[in-house]
């Protein structure tokens, strides 16, 4: 849509605090939303003894920018603000309000730290001190642990699973202990080789799902800290731990050889008590603990599901009123230093959302509960049963056209739960140590004299416990459904690590999928800690030669590498830096980037890549019928080689490392030159390789061609798109580049066309076929032809959701111009068929909003810019007669757009069409 704007009127409304009295104040409102390191709020069991501090300035008329800050840090609340014994930053004249590094006394395991901050505004008025925030460190070193790993030898039972794999029966472990006095404070430090649930004196210690989570266990196991002060009693106490295989000891991946020798699950736990009289007590896991495998959870595996027998429930087994005389003594094993025990560095998985059943379908004796949303987690089952009967619970993401369950795409994952009732009545059960990807639940084995009702089944949606902190909405129903599908794809695949899919026999940290979807996830949710944590796992999984494995944690162990997949180690840290402005993410990952680029170099000849593998995975209409598509691997590998060298160069520059900057920039230039000579004619057409949309996209997105070939390459890309009847022909690697390249080359109308296409292949195609998540394939299912015949056909695979980044940045128009949104670009592209779009994003500085609408000939843009930032607002047409104010200055006014420099506040720009 071409906006013909005769004149603009400009209104700006500065939010809040407009009264005169506010102006007269000598002190200004305090800073809020204080966080440490990657956005933790008052964490317990914190991992970082060199934290950074961030805060937000209040939205107030007298607060536009920060001119100085003062941080005080103390070992006790009473010492603040005047007697800070750990660190007093003094007044620092700077506008830095995020990621301020702690420079005080060294911090130790268990230490509780209190801090607050004040700031001065642009007029050098001082704020009052912020509220006091705190954090408490976990056990930072292996030497802090006095406990031993304990468990029963479940391997000896020799139970074989569905793939002839060893199954470890879940264990129940307990220990009674006596305290002589009253407890003042109690901390439980705990982890497992496996997954656990812990209770003390019959009370659940937390609602965490499958802690401690999934890391490269041979390198590092995360530990969790719980404040258990309120459940400890004076006198006799009991601690009980349920322990199952989880990711540690289940089969994962498709290689049988890996499953035969999984180590038996074990738990490690250390309860540290400070008594009211000041004495300390410590209770540790050791060989005095007792255990049994004769409890109600009979089996539990990630892929195959859980089996529960209520007849074996052990009433009160985590209380003092239970005799464990028939239980076995556990085996104990000292901790070793080759596996680092470190506090978990992001949030645990929790049950985050409850989905009610929408419809019950009864067919041929089965009863199917439809949640009308593909989700990940477990069902909460409240089903009437008869004593001795076994409820069978099956899952499916979709029904086949004939109404039957489609489970072929789960492949070998049995994904089935069983519950045997111990009495007549309504059960109340939720599986504990498994999870499923599903929309439909099929039940059999319940009390058939009772008519099923919707309240029998509730979907408990489980994912890492992050806040969602961005929204996008528009006037177009299908675009809104796409946004919803993107968000559900994220919820479904952020189960402690970023996974490819949540339902079949994979659920692994596929690096390529993470590389393409990561940037979009950063808009939709507060996932900095999630990614920073997984990147540590990537560093730990990097091979000696710099290669990055296909999946992280690496459970395939075959040393195989793929271009475009391993590049996650350069692309994601850099994207995170752009979104957060935190140089720490670059510092932490710089060595990994360099080693990966060295691996690229080693895998090339004359700088042309010989690296293999997945190529433009799942490109539609491949000429050779292959999942790898038609774009040549050497084109892909060389392009990513150049791109990773380029990112490494830019990183070096930000880190102030000029030598490395020069080295990697030169390398990027040399690889680009080789790429251009080897694969592109002077007119910008491809040579020595198949011509595909993705080859052109790689060349243009990664800036690999000299100026003179650029226009030709662009025209060839447009030709390829036109030949495909204005449809995409891109797979995992090409798709995220489409919007970037078409946008940068001024082809926004065409990008709108591709995005709003309804026919295959397009984003709306899957929506038209009923998708409520992003699918693995552009044609995983169609109403006309049914399911894609291949069994690699996940209906919850976030990769193509990568388009979300462009929806925020260009349809709604919010992008960082300077890292961390210190300078924001508001540049929406209002185009048909949309009449409105809006997004909100909680940046490190606070909320940014951009919302536009065209209504009865009036174009309106509402913008909110948070304190301590500025924005460049780019309006799609010329602004006439705008007068500069303190808050808005015209930077340029050309025929087809106007650029304004805008200060913090809320503004409305209006124009009559
Ligand atoms: C996964 C991916 C992954 C791919 C490698 C698949 O099995 O589900 O999404 O990136 O293998 O090509």
Boltz pocket constraint, residues with backbone or C-beta under 6 A from the ligand:
constraints:
  - pocket:
      binder: B
      contacts: [[A, 500], [A, 501], [A, 506], [A, 510], [A, 511], [A, 512], [A, 513], [A, 614], [A, 617], [A, 792]]
      max_distance: 6.0
